[in-house]
Amino acid sequence: MPIPIVYTHHLSPPSRAVDLCAAALGIDLERKVLNLFQGDHLKPRFLQMNPQHTIPVLDDDGTIVRDSHAIMIYLVSKYGKDDSLYPKDFAKQAKVNAALCFNCGVLFARFRFVVEPILMGGSDIPLEKIALMDAAYQLLEDSLVDDYLASNSLTIGDLGCVATISTAMGLIPMDRDKYPKIYDWLAKIQTLPYYETANGRGAVEFPNIVRNLMETNSHEA
């Protein structure tokens, strides 16, 4: 059976969420790295797979899956040895789906609105966007009523959210005293043996790149 191919880049939080998921499942993915700064995602061959020109994209022997959340559900459903990461029980699954939707519609959406203007030449982060991101932190804090986001065990809801949060914190710091549940949750996930390789490096590197770009854009303005 061919190894699934993922079009990816370690700087991308959604791509790292898929890397975390694959590592949690113990499966290998063939990683094809796209350089977004050089427009690899806009080339005709890639646009045939994903007209939305975003990463990650999974090609599993001709089955194309777009969006990190959809990819994680697909991988667990097809390759998982059990359903712990994405339960089959409808009530438990609904909680995981809610966590995935929260990441997609709130956490990553707000982080993207922070970063995109800088990638387009901006040199600062407006206070209102910082406030919106901080409000998202509070929503996450309030959601952590169990050890993890959707249950007392790790799910793909945690993997999606942690890839975003660990990156966002590098640009918009989070007060440990204000958000103790998030720090405890993050500390648990960081103990996973594959965390650093799959997510840690990119979560540090991307904010550093954005801060350097802010400085460059400021000088060129």
URZI-V566801 format. One record per backbone hydrogen bond with DSSP energy under -1.0 kcal/mol. NH is the residue of the N-H (numbers start at 0). CO is the residue of the C=O. If there is no record, write none. Layout:
nh={NH & NH}
co={CO & CO}
//
This chain:
nh={4 & 5 & 6 & 7 & 11 & 15 & 16 & 17 & 18 & 19 & 20 & 21 & 22 & 23 & 24 & 25 & 26 & 29 & 31 & 33 & 38 & 39 & 41 & 42 & 46 & 47 & 49 & 52 & 56 & 57 & 58 & 59 & 62 & 64 & 66 & 70 & 71 & 72 & 73 & 74 & 75 & 76 & 77 & 78 & 79 & 92 & 93 & 94 & 95 & 96 & 97 & 98 & 99 & 100 & 101 & 102 & 103 & 104 & 105 & 106 & 107 & 109 & 110 & 111 & 112 & 113 & 114 & 115 & 118 & 119 & 120 & 121 & 129 & 130 & 131 & 132 & 133 & 134 & 135 & 136 & 137 & 138 & 139 & 140 & 141 & 142 & 144 & 147 & 155 & 158 & 159 & 160 & 161 & 162 & 163 & 164 & 165 & 167 & 168 & 169 & 170 & 171 & 178 & 182 & 183 & 184 & 185 & 186 & 187 & 188 & 189 & 191 & 194 & 197 & 198 & 199 & 200 & 202 & 203 & 204 & 205 & 207 & 208 & 209 & 210 & 211 & 212 & 213 & 214 & 215 & 216 & 217 & 218 & 219}
co={58 & 29 & 56 & 31 & 8 & 11 & 12 & 13 & 14 & 15 & 16 & 17 & 18 & 19 & 20 & 21 & 21 & 3 & 5 & 7 & 35 & 34 & 38 & 39 & 42 & 43 & 45 & 49 & 6 & 64 & 4 & 62 & 59 & 57 & 55 & 66 & 67 & 68 & 69 & 70 & 71 & 72 & 73 & 74 & 75 & 88 & 89 & 90 & 91 & 92 & 93 & 94 & 95 & 96 & 97 & 98 & 99 & 100 & 101 & 101 & 102 & 105 & 106 & 107 & 108 & 109 & 110 & 111 & 114 & 115 & 117 & 116 & 125 & 126 & 127 & 128 & 129 & 130 & 131 & 132 & 133 & 134 & 135 & 136 & 137 & 138 & 142 & 150 & 84 & 154 & 155 & 156 & 157 & 158 & 159 & 160 & 161 & 163 & 164 & 166 & 167 & 167 & 174 & 178 & 179 & 180 & 181 & 182 & 183 & 184 & 185 & 188 & 191 & 193 & 194 & 194 & 195 & 198 & 199 & 200 & 201 & 203 & 204 & 205 & 206 & 207 & 208 & 209 & 210 & 211 & 212 & 213 & 214 & 215}
//
